[in-house]
Amino acid sequence: MERTVFKNQNFYILLITFLGILLCWNLWTFWNSKNLIALIPAIIQILILTAGLYINHFSNTTVEVKNIEEFQNQ
């Protein structure tokens, strides 16, 4: 089974923006209702956004390190 890789930068930006808007909505709902259950989706979205941003950062770093290693081996 192959790994799915999203290479379209516009899709990635749109996804992050959409999750950010949903996060704001969930925090606003929590703020107005003062209900702790409304905080659960916001926490999950924060974890997803953080993981997505870090995975993208580390994958770019890994590519740079592989390129440096290949250059040194030549």
Secondary structure, 3 states (H helix, E strand, C coil): CCCCCCCCHHHHHHHHHHHHHHHHHHHHHHHHHCCHHHHHHHHHHHHHHHHHHHHHHHHHHHHHHHHHHHHHHC
